[in-house]
Amino acid sequence: MKIDILMTCRVHMSTNKATFLPAERIENKILLIRGEKVLIDADLAELYAVSTKRLNEQVKRNPHRFPKDFMFRLTENEKREVVANCDHLARLKFSPTSPYAFTEHGALMAASVLNSKIAISVSVEIIRAFVRLRQLIASHANLARRIDLLEKKYDGRFRLVFDAIRKLMIPPTPEEKKREMGFQIKKS
């Protein structure tokens, strides 16, 4: 199944100018924390075109709408890790409070308490981004199952090929991502 990363939605800003919000922009902000796919409050507020303070005020005014499976506060260790791994969240480093993390349902509920046209439009695209990520994960698992079946069928005759495919399916480690570019002189 092909996932359309370039899909966009039209969002009307307060200046009455139409701008485009790429689905990829939303997907890049979704993080995996405590085994949950979440959006950090600062990212969610930016997407909804409100300040983080305003978003958190509305959340505090409506605590009954945000149970623990919709939203949670990051621990100090989680906050440090998020700041270290996400350049766009570096501004959180000196924040005296830990940010909130909103699950898919929490992000939708935040749109309902903000009750703005932008929040409602963007919330639809946020939900679509979460759905696309679920589909991508499911297709990845399906591909792994198919490779296992093929390997059993062909009795390891193609073990080298299957091992190479499995290596390609593993995300690169941070060390592999930070390889130096250009011509390198090997020191003896």
Helices and strands as residue ranges (DSSP letters): E 8-12, E 18-22, H 23-27, E 31-33, E 36-40, H 41-47, H 52-61, G 63-65, E 71-73, H 76-85, G 87-94, E 100-102, H 104-114, H 117-153, H 159-169, H 174-177
